[in-house]
Amino acid sequence: MSHRFFVEGDTLAPEQCRQIATVLRLAPGAVVTLVRDGLELDYRLDRVGRDEVSGTVVARRPAAGEPRVALTLALPLLRGDRCEEVIEAVTQLGVSRLAPYTSARSVVRTLSAEKRERWRRIAREAAETARRGRAPTIDEARDWSALLAALPGPLVVAWEEEHERALEATLEVLAERPAGSAAAAVAPRPLATLALVVGPEGGLGEDEVALARERGGLTVSLGRRVLRAETAAIAAVARVVAALDRG
Amino acid sequence: MSHRFFVEGDTLAPEQCRQIATVLRLAPGAVVTLVRDGLELDYRLDRVGRDEVSGTVVARRPAAGEPRVALTLALPLLRGDRCEEVIEAVTQLGVSRLAPYTSARSVVRTLSAEKRERWRRIAREAAETARRGRAPTIDEARDWSALLAALPGPLVVAWEEEHERALEATLEVLAERPAGSAAAAVAPRPLATLALVVGPEGGLGEDEVALARERGGLTVSLGRRVLRAETAAIAAVARVVAALDRG
């Protein structure tokens, strides 16, 4: 499999040029893959220098590794490195956007610019390793109310006090009830976007859940066992992508 | 919710007695929950001493947190603490048994008695936190051939070279084809046991997969993205338990 590089535009960044010239030692004529915005470009190297590599795009195709659904994960700020583990795993699994947030019971309440930049790097590297077509974007941290205003619909909130509505069944219902449609029965179609919220350690408060419901959010159960926030995030993303990416 | 203690038999261990007497400071008449073998026992304290606590079982019921399927996860030995993260997460998600193994491409090749004992403690604590009815058992490490001989059927192997057969579709097929049944069409019934193998870093070899297939194993795809072994294990367990534990 050819080497992959996430790029902006059609040009390689200086550190990518150095990697090609001095680490991988690729010669003119070799073909690498440039990846941008969900597209894969086969790029035949014409000139290879330490500081500049030029070449020609010889083929382009949609990246095969992108899920059909654009999934936004709203992730509570967690102590220590625990968000980083989650970001790496859910990027491999296919999230499109990460929306960090604080809630009433959050212990960690700020996301520094340095930490967010580190998260971006972790997400980009995980996306490259997973052979995805794009890296997820990472929002600034928001409080609960600003988070709800910023999320695309439909909105699903994993909540440990919800015991009736299961995740997969809810996704089926949402696929049969497109937003804005008044038709009683329309053919199910795959969801194009979805926002998924997992709660912080200590759980979401009743008033926070009430506000999410006012905004159209549906609470769902992830099962009868009590999950740590990290496990809940990884498990829920795995299940959503599997359910919406079939066929 | 009452305090929970995993026990063997109906008696509390010395450190559990000390916790009740000196940390929780519970008095006679208080009710705690003893958990053993998938059962929850409500236990009314009669006598509370630093070294011995006695009481009476006043109710017993199946533990609500156990999944229907007894799922065995075959987990490759991974470098550093990475197996521990997986054990914690998959215990919360509901595995019954962990079967560590080494394969041809494994870097780590032994599991010391101390490390296995630490894994057992991590699994027990994760099971208590998750409010499960039992902690998973942890086998000794085996090589690939011994692993296949020790796993209960049916056997599902997550393999990155499998591009046709998806995990959930395979579980549906297995539910319609009970082992030992010659009937052409029988009503689907939930699987009672399942063994799930995830591969090591570097993947399973062709000959290893061939041997698994000879033993009746079915290879499945977890999706079009390349997952690290830890992410694959957590995601696959989440999806299996969700698919087999519905309703």
Interface residues (C-beta under 8 A of the other chain):
Chain A: A64 G65 P67 E85 E88 A89 Q92 L93 G94 T129 A130 R131 R132 A166 L167 E168 G223 R224 R225 V226 L227 R228 E230 T231 I234 A235 A236 A238 R239 V241 A242 D245 R246
Chain B: A64 G65 P67 E85 E88 A89 Q92 L93 G94 T129 A130 R131 R132 A166 L167 E168 G223 R224 R225 V226 L227 R228 E230 T231 I234 A235 A236 A238 R239 V241 A242 D245 R246
